[in-house]
Amino acid sequence: MATPTKSGRRARIVAGSAKTAVDSVIYLDDRLPFARWLRPQLRKLFPSHWSFLLGELALYSFALLVLTGTFLTLFYKPNPDVAFSSAAEISLDVRGGLLMRQLHHWSATVFVLAIVAHLCRVFFTGAFRRPRELTWMLGVVLFGLVLFESFLGVSLPGDQLAMAGLRQAQGLLLSIPLVGTYLSAFAFDGGFPGQVLPRIFVTHVLLVPGILMAVVPLHALILTWRQKHTERRSSGEGKVTGGPFFPYFAVKNGATALFTMGAIAALATFVRINPVWEHGAYSAGGYVPSAQPFWYYGVLDGAQRLVPPWEITIGGYVLQPGLWIPPLILTVFFGILLLYPFLERRFTGDGDYHHLLDRPSQAPVRTALGVAVIAFFTVLWAGTWVSEAAPRMHSAPGFPEPPPAPAALLTVPHDTYTTVVVGLRVAAFVVPVLAFLVTRALCRRRSA
């Protein structure tokens, strides 16, 4: 009597496994019709130009940011008394901790830079126009949330630099008339630093990332699956170029993911960033470590340096409008940015659907306006590059001498610093106007 051979048994196992897999796919497709939705999406046309991958660059940076943040959460202690020692321990004692901190910090940096570059690409090419207004608005909300999340993140180590930034934020809250003390008490739970670090930790780890994880897929899905992609105009023919999602764009996406994570890993390995163990634990009245240009907060910090220290006394109360102007500038900027598609439609009267992108020279006013805004914020940011030389501090007899102030990016004497500030104040009004006029003239000449 013959016995089954091993090869026959293996064939039956393979055939049974294949049948089980096919039956499982059919079972799921009968109840969740993936094939009906997926088949046309795999053939969806995607642009071929490299600038369309800036959004993917931000997406993969965000993915790495979430992964490394999860690791750091396992070791970080958000208690104000031990936050600094916890961050230093992660950096110096936890195996792989410093690399994870570096990866997390560089992921955040690349994430914000990619969003800024993607936002500029969409603005200067007119990709925000009808019917993509909602996608643009979600992107602006995402940009604001990411900036806020970044500030919360650099505040968590509890070192001298982080706490100095929080002290400045508390000063802004306290300067708001009527409600400032309530806002400060809500955020800090009493005097500084209070319980601000535990509250920042919950907001940074749970609240804002939860919102981001909802906004990011919504922003991507609306653009990718529910709307036609914008396309570049080919040279004079009005045609568009691109390839299907699978395999063309899927392969490019995979390569972009590997490149993004590889570049961030290289930066994290070879370029040191935010060495909290050198900054030291927070000490009231201590020197703030040099962080110029501290770009997460640089525009707001630079604007506060440039605005004169105005004070108004009303009914015995001293109001400080100089502290309100920088936050108001950012608030107005984000408000205009959020509503810009509707503002441009209102002033140009263009309510048509747009699926082909403009060259920047084809929209001289829009391009000039964008360049002027970039020039304005660059001038404000430049306010953080120069610092006044700190006076030498002396201790009372019998006490050790305090350490000298750390060197800033560019430290100058008092008279030179005053001249630089006055020059930047003038430049904040003159440079954007010149940038607007020159850019508009160049665009008009190029498109003529």
Secondary structure, 3 states (H helix, E strand, C coil): CCCCCHHHHHHHHHHHHHHHHHHHHHHHHHHCCHHHHHHHHHCCEEECCHHHHHHHHHHHHHHHHHHHHHHHHCCCCCCCCCHHHHHHHHHHCCCCHHHHHHHHHHHHHHHHHHHHHHHHHHHHHCCCCCCCHHHHHHHHHHHHHHHHHHHHHHHCCCEHHHHHHHHHHHHHHHCCCCCHHHHHHHHHCCCCCCCHHHHHHHHHHHHHHHHHHHHHHHHHHHHHHHCCCCECCCCCCCCCCEEEHHHHHHHHHHHHHHHHHHHHHHHHHHCCCCCHHHHCECCCCCCCCCCCCCCCCHHHHHHHHHCCCCCEEECCEEECHHHHHHHHHHHHHHHHHHHHHHHHHHHHCCCCCCCECCCHHHCHHHHHHHHHHHHHHHHHHHCCCEEECCCCCCCCCCCCCCCCCCCCCEEECHHHHHHHHHHHHHHHHHHHHHHHHHHHHHHHHHHC
